[in-house]
Amino acid sequence: MKTLLGIVLLHFSLLALGQELIPFEEMEDTKSISQYTFKEWSMNNGLPNNAVMDIAKSSEGFMWLATFNGLTRFDGKEFKVYNSSNTPEFVTNSISSLLVDSNDQLWVGTNGGGLVKYHQGVFTRIHTDSINGSIITALAEGTDDALWIGTRSGLAKLENGSVEKFSGDELANVNVTALFFDYKQRLWVGTAANGLYVFDDTGTVNFSKKHGLQSNFIRAVFMDSQDNLWVGTDRGVAIINSTGIIKMDSVAGAPLVFTNRFLEDTDGNIWLGSNDGLRRYSQYFEHFELVQPDQELGHHIVQALYQDEEKNIWAGTYRVGLHRLNQSKFLLLGEYEGLSNEVINVTYSDGSILWAGSDDGLISLKEGKIKTFQLGRRSAGNRIWK
């Protein structure tokens, strides 16, 4: 077999087609989309509602889901629903936002039913006139265990058991759509019509269309490990770097629709959930890539993103349930990684080179590079089967 391969290699070398593959060690870090396996849960296999608006996880190991049929607990196998039918603290079944704070308390924002806290098996409704009946759109934990609450009628802060609603400033009565604390403990506030605000002890700064944003409707705010602030609007994505400069032309592949959520995974990739599907931005590829364009996740509305301890990516959607992207324990090589053909009939290794016979010729993999050796232009004559 070794001699035969040597003769074949000599004959094919004049027609070799070379392509550089992502080095294997880097491929382990970058993990192309083809390296993930997918699993979904919907009303067809136990999920109580197909709209998953937010995802959180407590130290107990449970995944918590915000749905239109109540707060849902998931242990990896079974779903348990808490709503107005079995938990009187919920006056509505429509859950909008979730947050597990530093004290392992789960905060549950609702659509019109105020705020509910879950801790050590006990639900408590937060009774306060300032947010009762409010549609809660966002939650964020600040310093000194303070909880910041975004609603459609303004911004509030829960601290030491009392709720203070902002009034008399730029953020009074605005429709808050997103909240995010950065590492400097500055609070970024996205709004539905007034752009993006950032404030700390020194004052408040506003970013809007006149400063370079595509739109004043802000849907998501997130700061990555490189201090870039990602801003999702109803017309695409903008990046505000550490100097305050707004960049839009550098976000290749971002959809020009509502961007609902950002997530940075442990490998430094940025995931984007939008009204046009789930995308991932890799520093290696330098563009957003659509996940499962021709399958179930496809172009559906993605509302929530979460990464667990095993590096799985969880995506909550508006209509097609909960999806999990699991990193394969094996390195899969296909057309996406550079193979000219995915029909592999036979493989052989001589130590430093892996040889594979395919329907498109002889393939060699060595030191992160791939080459295909062909007899000619006709596909039938290029098939290697033994």
Number of C-alpha atoms within 10 A of each C-alpha: 7 10 8 8 13 11 10 15 16 10 14 18 14 11 13 17 14 14 15 14 19 18 12 14 9 11 16 16 13 18 17 20 16 17 21 19 12 16 11 17 17 17 13 10 9 13 22 21 23 21 25 32 25 25 24 21 20 15 10 9 11 14 18 25 30 27 29 22 19 24 28 24 18 16 12 9 6 11 15 15 21 17 21 16 12 9 14 13 18 24 18 19 21 22 31 24 27 27 23 22 17 9 9 15 15 21 24 27 28 30 21 19 21 26 26 19 18 15 14 9 5 7 18 15 18 18 14 15 10 16 24 15 16 20 23 29 22 26 26 21 21 18 9 8 13 16 20 23 25 30 27 18 19 22 25 21 20 17 15 10 10 11 20 15 18 16 12 7 8 13 20 15 16 19 21 29 26 27 26 22 20 14 10 7 14 15 20 24 26 31 26 19 15 21 23 29 18 17 15 12 7 6 7 15 12 15 18 17 13 10 11 14 25 21 21 20 24 30 25 28 26 21 22 16 9 9 14 17 20 24 27 32 28 21 18 21 30 24 22 19 15 12 8 11 10 19 15 16 10 12 17 13 16 25 22 16 15 22 29 25 25 25 21 19 17 12 13 16 20 18 23 31 27 30 19 21 23 29 26 25 21 18 13 13 11 14 16 21 20 22 18 16 15 9 8 14 24 16 18 18 22 33 25 27 26 22 19 14 7 8 14 18 20 20 28 28 27 19 16 20 23 27 21 19 19 16 20 14 9 9 15 13 13 15 11 14 17 18 21 20 15 14 16 19 13 13 15 15 12 8 7 9 13 15 20 21 23 23 18 25 26 27 25 21 18 16 13 14 15 21 22 25 23 25 20 13 10 10 12 12 13 18 19 18 15 11
